[in-house]
């Protein structure tokens, strides 16, 4: 882009915009951070705020990115563009939020840390990329949280932020999920809608194919345990999987219902929408104990029976044991927890309470 910042939606010139949210990509609502920005925009607009969503502006010069300063440059650009709208409330995310933000209330949201994310990637990333992400993005994240009320999307994320950046969280507000859209549905009907065999055995993965998500384990583990692997997302073509493509929320909920289980052996998360959606849909979820999951396991400890390490043999064992488990009681308890703690209503309430504590409102 050539403009200082991309603005989603017009803002009348010379008038206060009310609230501005800085998103990594305002035009994209598929990523976790981008989805959170969209949901939060909806909450604020329900309460009378006039909201603009902006993102990084000018692409940093190549030499700036090579030196690891691209994250900081993009962050300053986004903040500068946001402040040009004269907000009374500014909400920043991740490494975005550096720069002057005077004369407004600022809330900074941490969705994990780039340091923790990079460490989980391990040697799968080239050394120079690991250094750029750890030092460049890590520095931008650490600076972005200074001088703001800090929100983390899980207790684990809050602990990481304090450990790596010395920043304390003022609140932990997990992501919310639409429990009306993502609800238990008829498996038979869902399979008919997706053109799947009624007697098939299907494991579903949702998201991008990347090592951080444990996706190199999916195909062989599913095949060895006797399941066909379904993939929802920008997955590319593979003869070993059935690719459903990028699905809208209602179609995605249908895919969850059609599967015997959701397979999500991620090595790093803060508060995954895939996890929340699968649990809300009442489908067995085989996943790891990362990010928000320890909080969930405190409330529903019996779900530990479906948790794994991101290792082939352990995933195969869980998949094979699935038919012998009382998954109905597990998924019912999980659904109840999500409705009580992670619905959009609960999400909105927690944000409203935070804004009330900060004495800021749309009026």
C-alpha positions in Angstrom: 0.0 0.0 0.0 1.1 3.5 -0.5 -1.3 5.2 2.0 -0.2 5.6 5.5 -2.8 3.1 6.7 -5.6 1.1 5.3 -9.0 2.1 6.7 -11.9 -0.4 6.7 -14.9 1.9 6.2 -15.1 5.6 5.7 -14.6 8.1 8.5 -16.0 11.6 8.1 -13.1 14.1 7.9 -12.5 16.3 10.9 -14.7 14.3 13.2 -13.7 12.0 16.0 -14.1 8.4 14.9 -14.9 7.1 18.4 -13.0 3.8 18.4 -10.2 2.5 16.2 -9.0 -1.1 16.1 -5.6 -1.9 14.6 -5.7 -5.2 12.8 -2.8 -7.0 11.0 -5.1 -7.2 7.9 -8.4 -5.4 8.0 -9.6 -6.9 4.7 -9.1 -10.5 6.0 -11.3 -12.1 8.6 -9.9 -15.6 8.4 -6.9 -15.3 10.7 -7.4 -15.5 14.5 -6.3 -11.9 15.3 -8.3 -10.5 12.4 -11.4 -12.5 13.5 -11.1 -11.1 17.1 -10.9 -7.6 15.7 -14.1 -8.2 13.7 -15.9 -9.6 16.7 -14.8 -6.8 19.0 -15.9 -4.3 16.4 -19.3 -5.8 16.5 -19.4 -5.6 20.3 -18.4 -1.9 20.3 -20.9 -1.0 17.6 -23.7 -2.6 19.6 -22.8 -0.2 22.4 -23.0 2.8 20.2 -19.3 3.2 19.2 -18.4 4.4 15.7 -15.6 2.0 14.8 -12.9 2.0 12.2 -10.5 -0.9 11.7 -7.0 0.1 10.3 -3.9 -1.8 9.5 -0.2 -1.3 8.6 0.4 1.2 5.8 3.5 1.4 3.8 5.5 -1.7 3.2 8.9 -1.3 4.8 11.9 -1.1 2.6 13.6 -4.5 2.0 16.7 -3.5 4.0 14.5 -2.5 6.9 12.9 -5.9 7.0 16.2 -7.7 6.6 17.5 -5.9 9.7 14.4 -7.1 11.6 12.9 -3.6 11.9 10.0 -4.2 9.6 7.6 -5.2 12.4 8.4 -2.0 14.3 8.1 0.2 11.2 4.7 -1.4 10.4 3.5 -0.9 13.9 4.4 2.8 14.0 2.8 3.3 10.6 -0.5 1.6 11.8 -0.6 3.7 15.0 0.1 6.9 13.1 -2.8 6.1 10.7 -5.1 5.3 13.6 -4.3 8.5 15.5 -5.1 10.5 12.4 -8.7 9.5 13.0 -8.6 11.1 16.5 -10.1 8.2 18.4 -11.2 8.3 22.0 -10.5 4.6 22.3 -7.7 2.8 20.5 -7.3 -1.0 20.6 -4.0 -2.4 19.4 -2.9 -6.0 18.8 0.3 -8.1 19.0 3.3 -6.2 17.6 1.0 -3.4 16.3 0.7 -0.4 18.7 4.0 1.3 18.8 4.1 5.1 18.6 2.3 8.0 20.2 -1.3 7.5 21.2 -1.9 10.4 23.5 -5.3 11.9 24.3 -7.1 8.6 24.0 -7.6 5.4 26.1 -5.5 2.6 24.6 -6.0 -1.1 25.2 -3.4 -3.6 23.9 -4.3 -7.2 23.2 -1.7 -10.0 23.3 -2.5 -13.2 21.3 0.5 -15.1 22.6 4.0 -13.8 21.8 6.2 -14.0 18.7 9.0 -15.3 21.0 6.9 -18.2 22.1 5.6 -18.8 18.6 9.1 -18.9 17.1 10.4 -21.2 19.8 7.6 -23.6 19.1 8.5 -23.6 15.3 12.0 -24.7 16.3 14.5 -25.4 13.6 11.8 -25.6 10.9 12.5 -21.9 10.3 15.8 -20.6 8.9 18.1 -19.1 11.6 17.8 -15.6 10.2 14.0 -15.8 10.3 14.1 -16.9 13.9 16.3 -14.0 14.8 14.2 -11.5 13.0 11.0 -12.8 14.6 12.4 -13.1 18.1 14.3 -9.8 18.2 12.4 -7.6 15.7 8.8 -8.8 16.3 9.5 -9.4 20.0 10.8 -5.9 20.5 7.8 -4.4 18.7 5.4 -6.6 20.9 7.2 -5.6 24.1 7.0 -1.9 23.2 3.4 -2.0 22.0 2.1 -3.1 25.4 3.7 -0.2 27.3 1.4 2.6 28.4 -1.8 0.7 27.6 -4.3 -1.4 29.5 -3.2 -4.9 28.6 -5.5 -7.8 27.7 -4.3 -11.3 27.1 -6.5 -13.9 25.4 -5.5 -16.7 27.7 -3.8 -17.2 31.0 -0.9 -18.9 29.3 -0.5 -15.9 27.0 -0.6 -13.6 30.0 2.2 -15.6 31.6 4.3 -15.5 28.4 3.9 -11.8 28.0 5.1 -11.2 31.6 8.0 -13.7 31.2 9.3 -12.5 27.9 8.4 -8.8 27.9 7.9 -7.9 31.6 4.4 -6.7 30.9 1.5 -7.5 33.3 -2.0 -8.2 31.9 -4.8 -6.1 33.4 -7.4 -8.7 32.2 -7.6 -12.1 30.6 -10.4 -12.2 28.0 -10.5 -15.4 26.0 -11.9 -15.3 22.4 -15.7 -15.8 21.9 -17.6 -18.2 19.6 -21.0 -18.0 18.1 -22.6 -20.9 19.9 -25.8 -20.6 17.8 -24.0 -21.1 14.5 -21.5 -23.6 16.0 -23.8 -26.0 17.6 -24.5 -29.8 17.5 -26.1 -30.9 14.2 -27.2 -34.1 12.6 -24.1 -36.0 11.4 -26.2 -37.8 8.7 -27.6 -34.6 7.3 -24.2 -32.8 7.4 -22.6 -35.6 5.5 -25.3 -35.5 2.9 -24.8 -31.7 2.4 -21.0 -32.2 2.0 -21.3 -35.2 -0.3 -19.6 -37.6 2.2 -20.3 -41.3 2.7 -22.8 -42.0 5.5 -20.7 -44.9 6.8 -17.3 -43.2 6.3 -14.8 -42.5 9.1 -13.6 -38.9 8.9 -11.1 -36.8 10.9 -11.3 -33.1 10.2 -8.5 -30.5 10.3 -9.3 -26.8 10.1 -6.8 -24.1 9.2 -3.5 -23.5 7.4 -1.1 -26.3 6.7 2.0 -25.4 8.7 4.3 -27.3 11.0 3.4 -25.1 14.0 -0.1 -26.6 13.8 1.3 -30.2 13.7 0.0 -30.7 10.2 2.8 -32.9 9.1 1.4 -35.6 11.4 -2.2 -35.5 10.1 -2.1 -37.7 7.0 -0.2 -40.7 8.2 -1.8 -40.7 11.6 -5.3 -40.6 10.2 -4.6 -43.2 7.6 -3.0 -45.6 10.1 -5.9 -45.3 12.5 -8.4 -45.9 9.7 -9.8 -42.4 9.1 -10.0 -40.3 5.9 -8.6 -36.8 6.5 -10.8 -33.8 5.6 -9.2 -30.4 5.5 -11.1 -27.1 5.6 -9.0 -24.1 4.7 -6.5 -23.0 2.1 -4.8 -26.4 2.0 -3.9 -26.9 -1.6 -4.4 -30.2 -3.4 -3.4 -33.5 -2.1 -4.5 -37.0 -3.2 -4.1 -38.2 0.5 -6.8 -35.8 1.8 -10.3 -34.5 0.9 -10.1 -30.8 0.7 -13.2 -28.9 1.5 -11.8 -25.5 0.8 -12.4 -22.2 2.7 -15.9 -22.5 4.2 -18.3 -19.8 5.5 -19.3 -20.2 9.2 -22.5 -22.1 8.6 -20.8 -24.5 6.1 -17.8 -24.9 8.5 -20.2 -25.8 11.3 -21.6 -28.4 9.0 -18.1 -29.8 8.4 -17.6 -30.1 12.2 -20.8 -32.0 12.5 -19.9 -34.4 9.6 -16.6 -35.5 11.2 -16.1 -38.3 13.7 -13.5 -36.1 15.3 -11.5 -32.9 14.8 -7.8 -33.4 14.8 -5.8 -30.3 15.9 -2.3 -31.3 17.2 -1.0 -27.7 17.4 2.4 -26.9 19.0 1.5 -23.4 19.8 -1.8 -21.5 20.3 -3.0 -18.6 22.5 -6.8 -19.2 22.2 -7.7 -21.1 19.1 -11.0 -20.4 17.3 -10.8 -24.0 15.9 -10.8 -25.4 19.4 -13.7 -23.2 20.6 -15.7 -24.0 17.5 -15.2 -27.8 17.7 -16.1 -27.9 21.4 -19.1 -25.7 20.8 -20.3 -28.0 18.0 -20.1 -31.0 20.3 -17.7 -33.0 18.2 -14.8 -34.9 19.8 -11.6 -32.8 19.6 -8.2 -34.4 19.7 -5.8 -31.6 20.5 -2.8 -30.6 22.5 -2.6 -28.9 26.0 -1.4 -25.5 24.7 -2.7 -22.0 25.1 -6.2 -21.8 26.5 -6.7 -25.5 26.8 -5.3 -25.8 30.4 -8.0 -23.3 31.5 -10.6 -25.5 29.8 -9.2 -28.7 31.4 -9.6 -27.1 34.8 -13.3 -26.8 34.2 -13.7 -30.1 32.2 -10.9 -32.3 33.5 -12.4 -35.5 32.0 -11.5 -34.1 28.5 -7.9 -34.9 29.3 -8.7 -38.3 27.7 -8.7 -36.7 24.3 -5.6 -34.6 24.7 -2.3 -35.6 23.1 1.3 -34.6 22.6 2.1 -33.7 18.9 3.5 -37.1 18.3 2.5 -39.7 15.7 2.0 -42.7 17.9 0.0 -40.9 20.5 -2.3 -39.4 17.9 -2.9 -42.8 16.4 -3.6 -44.3 19.8 -6.2 -41.6 20.6 -7.9 -42.0 17.2 -8.1 -45.8 17.5 -9.5 -45.5 21.1 -12.1 -43.0 20.1 -14.9 -45.6 19.4 -14.5 -47.1 22.9 -14.8 -43.8 24.8 -18.0 -42.2 26.1 -17.6 -39.2 23.8 -21.2 -38.2 24.2 -20.6 -37.2 27.9 -17.3 -35.5 27.1 -18.7 -33.4 24.2 -21.8 -32.5 26.2 -19.8 -31.2 29.1 -17.5 -29.3 26.7 -20.4 -27.7 25.0 -21.9 -26.6 28.3 -18.6 -25.0 29.4 -18.3 -23.1 26.1 -21.8 -21.8 26.3 -21.2 -20.6 29.9 -17.8 -19.1 29.4 -17.0 -18.5 25.8 -20.2 -17.5 24.1 -20.3 -14.1 22.3 -22.5 -12.9 25.1 -19.9 -13.8 27.7 -17.2 -12.2 25.5 -19.1 -9.0 25.1 -19.8 -8.8 28.9 -16.1 -9.2 29.7 -15.1 -6.4 27.3 -17.9 -4.1 28.7 -16.7 -4.7 32.2 -13.1 -3.7 31.2 -14.3 -0.6 29.5 -16.4 0.3 32.5 -13.3 -0.2 34.8 -11.4 2.2 32.5 -14.2 4.7 32.6 -14.6 4.9 28.9 -17.9 4.7 26.9 -19.4 5.6 23.6 -21.3 8.5 25.1 
